[in-house]
Each structure stands twice: as C-alpha cells, then as structure tokens.
Amino acid sequence: MKKIQANALVDIAAFISFIPMTISGIIIDLMNRGGGYEGGRNTEYIAEILGLSKDTWIDLHTWTGYAFVIFILIHLLLHMTFIKNIIRYASGAKKTPQECED
C-alpha cells in the first residue's frame, strides 16, 4: 500500500470515528440539562434519545473517543518524518522549507 493510501485510510477512519463521538457528546450534554420538563423534578424527562439510554450514549462516546485517539496517534506516526523536519526547520537547523516535505 502506498503511503498516500495509508494516510487517506487513517484520516477517513479518524473522521468516521469523530462524527459519532461529537454527536454523542452533544446528546449527553443535552441529557444532563436540568431535572425534568422546564426544570421540574421529573428526572426521567429525557431518559432516551433516538431509542438509546444515557448509559448507551456514554458508552458510544467513550469507545468512539478511544478509536479517534488511536487513529490520530497512527496519523501522527505516519507523519513523523514531516514533524521532525518542521521542528528542525523551526529551530534553524534547516534553512529552506522545501526540505520539510513528507
């Protein structure tokens, strides 16, 4: 597999895990708002959203978050040469930005 294909696959996988992580985070935040309807005492007011309980949303958020972190770490490893070159260039060891290509 070519490096550009590996980069593309990792980036797509990271994006795919980012979407449900973000949506579940927003839903968990909405489920944590107040007590019941208009601040009432009914704590079961938002017991489910889209047929999933708060615990299920938390599990989904946690596992997609783990997947996202793993894909970002792989992404950084695939770009390690580029990162090292940028650090060298920023520190003044390299004089031309053309040498910082990945």
N, C-alpha and C positions, 0 to 999 in steps of 0.2 A: 504494500500500500504506500502510495506517495505521501510525503509529509503534508502537503496541502489537503489531501483527502482526510488524513487523520485529524488535522486541525478543524476541518469543517465538521466532521462527525462529532468531535468533542464539543465544539461550540453549539451545534444543534442540540445535542443531548443536554448541555447545560441550560440552554434556553427552554427546552421542553420541561425540565425539572423546575425552572424558575417560575413558570406560569402557575402551576397548581400551588406552589409554595406561597406565592404572592396572594393568590385568591383565597387560599385557606387562612392566611394571616389576617386578611381583611375581614373574613367571615368570623373568625374567632374574636376579633376586636368588636364586631357588631354584637356578638352573643354576650360579651362581657358588659355591655352598656346597662347600667341601672338595674333595677329589680324587675318589675313587671311592666305592664302597659302604662305608659306615661309616668314611670317611677313608682308604680304601685308595689304591692307586696307579693304578687304572683311571680315567684322565681322561675316558674316553668313557662313563662310567656314565650321565650324564644328557646324552646327545647330542641328544635330541629330546624335545619335549613337544608333544602333540597333533599330531604329524607335522611340526612346524616346528623347524628348527635354531636354535641360539643366534643366529647372524647374522641370520636372518629375524626373530626376535623383537626383536632390536636395531633393525633397520630399521623394523619396525612401530611400535615405541616412539618412535623418532625422528620419523617422519612424522606420527603422530597427535599427538605433542607439538607439532610445528610448527603443525598445524591448530588445536589447542587454543589456543595463544598468539595466533594470528591472530583467532580468534573472540572471545577475551577482549578484545583490543585494539578490535575492532569494537564489542563490548558497551560498553566504556568511552567510545568516541566517541559512541555513541548516548545515553549518559547524561551527556555533558559539561556540559550546562546544569545538571543536578541537582548535579553535583560542584562546579561553580563557585559555585552558590548555597549549598551546605553550607559551603564554605570561607569565603565572605563572612559567613555566619551565625556560624560558629565564631570568626571574627576580631572579631566585634562590630559589623560594618558593617550587618547586618540584625538587627532586634530580635525578629522573630516567625518561628517555624519554619514557619508556613503559607506563607510566601513562598519556601520551599525546594522546592516541588513541581516535579516534572519535566515 
